[in-house]
Amino acid sequence: MTDALASSQPPVEVRGLVKRYSDLIAVAGVDLTVEVGDVYGYLGPNGAGKTTSLRMMLGLIRPTAGTVALFGRDPQASVRALDGVAGFVEAPTFYPYLTGRRNLELLAAFDGHGAPTRIDQALETVELSDRASDRVGGYSHGMKQRLGIAAALLRDPKLMILDEPATGLDPGGMRDMRVLIRRLAEQGMTVVLSSHVLPEVEELCNRVAIVQHGRIVYEGRIADLKRSAGTTYRLSTTDDQRAMAVCRAQHGIRDLRSDHDKICFTADEEAVATLSQALVEAGALIRALVPGTATLEDLFFSLTEGEDGARPVSEPEPVEVSR
């Protein structure tokens, strides 16, 4: 396939992706499309099949069924499908007794295709130029994550796939990673980002796929998801335990959950008016009832958890046995 043809194809197109391990289903029919220029969040609770999906996207494991195309090319058919693609699944690994620069030199020599000439620029992009001569064993976790992105940049990618790049980072490291991913996107790179840090995803990503039990429960623009969710409310009363029981019994109250000392739910204005009267009659007087727009975190929990945070029991959660 020519480069011109490949460039006209979506960076990632997945259809009917399935991965079984004996009787266990880790991925149960995933469909998604990542468009050029997306910062695309791939979200789900632990065990939902995210990392297994990313491994199949990168050709690291073979699907049981379904297809993956990277710029129109099958990563199982040819290593050429990974031209223009880079990233890491789980944490990047380096030789701790070698410097950051020497690690990149070894990787660049293996990759070829002009990669050695991109080392200085990659180090500058991830802001490690001043630590390039230090041994990686002395790097912080955040520095190692950034060095992993530098290693990926040696391939001059058009698509970057990152699995939990902010895991284990302190607030400063998370800020640095957020700035770095935004910089890559501004340079025209398409980014697929698996993350548990939902406020970061909401700030960085324009589109998301949310996976639960190995299946996509939402795929599309974050703005569209928030628009369809309606108005969320945060409620505080003189008797929150009694108020929670009233909310459960009230028609039109959705996505009910407790969040620290507040009761959170989604409803229309008519249902809220009726709820207010029911609370007064039950003796749970309203201290505060604050409307707001649902956050991605609110919507994530409403899609992946049952009422009050209890997971649905109608189907077993698949165990992801390969990470």
Residue, then its C-alpha position, 0 to 999 in steps of 0.5 A: m500500500t502506498d504512503a498516499l493511500a495509507s495517509s487517506q485512511p483513519p489512523v485506527e479502525v477496529r471492527g468486531l475485535v474479540k480476544r478469548y483466553s480459553d473460557l475467558i473473554a477479555v475483549a468482546g467485540v470492540d468497534l471504534t474509529v480514530e480520526v486524523g488529529d484526534v486525541y482519543g481517550y480509551l477508558g474503562p475500569n480495571g479488567a475491562g480489556k483496555t490493555t488487551s485491546l491496545r496490544m492487538m492494535l499494535g500487533l503484539i497479540r493476535p485477535t481471536a476475531g475481528t480486524v485492526a487497521l492502522f492507516g488501512r494496514d493490518p499489523q498482523a499481516s506485516v510489520r510495515a503496518l507500524d510505519g508511522v506508529a509508536g507508543f508503549v503499552e504499560a511502562p516503558t523499559f530501559y537499561p538503568y545503568l546506561t544514560g538516557r541518551r545511550n538508551l535512545e542511541l541503541l533504540a535508534a540504531f535498531d530502528g534506523h530510517g533516520a531515527p539517530t538524527r531525531i534524538d536531540q529533538a526528541l529529548e528537547t520535546v520531552e524536556l530531558s535534554d539537561r538529564a540526557s547524560d544521567r543514568v536512567g536508574g537515577y530518573s524519577h518515574g515521570m522522567k522514565q515515562r517521558l523518556g518512553i515518549a522520546a523513544a517513541l518520537l524517534r520513529d517520527p510517528k503520525l500516531m502515538i498510542l500511550d497506555e496509562p502514561a500518567t500512572g504513578l506520577d505525582p501532581g507535577g509529573m501529571r501536569d508535565m505529561r498533560v503539557l507534553i501530550r497537548r504539545l504533540a497534538e498541537q504538532g499534528m499528531t494523532v494520540v490514543l490515550s488509555s488513562h484512569v485520570l478522567p479529569e486529564v482525559e476530559e481536558l485533553c481528549n476530544r473523543v473517547a471510547i468507554v469500555q466495560h466487560g470487554r464491550i464499548v458502552y460509548e464511543g464518540r465526542i465528549a461534548d456529545l456525551k455530556r450534552s445527551a446526559g442532561t443536567t446533574y445535581r448535587l444534593s445535601t440534606t439534613d438526613d442524607q441517608r433518608a434522602m438517598a432512600v427517597c431519591r431511589a424511590q423517585h421517578g425520573i432520578r437517574d445515575l444516583r450515587s453518593d459522593h463523599d457528603k453529597i448525593c449526585f444524580t441526573a434529572d429533568e426540572e420536573a423530576v427535581a421539583t417533585l423530588s424536592q417536595a418528597l424530601v420535605e415530606a420525608g423530613a430530609l430538608i434540603r441544605a443545598l441543591v446545585p445543578g451543573t454539567a456532568t463531568l466525564e467522571d460522572l458519565f464514566f461511572s454512570l456507564t460502567e457502574g450500577e446504581d450507588g456504585a454497584r456493578p451490574v451482576s447480570e453478566p460476569e466481568p471478564v478477567e484480562v489475563s494478558r497485560 
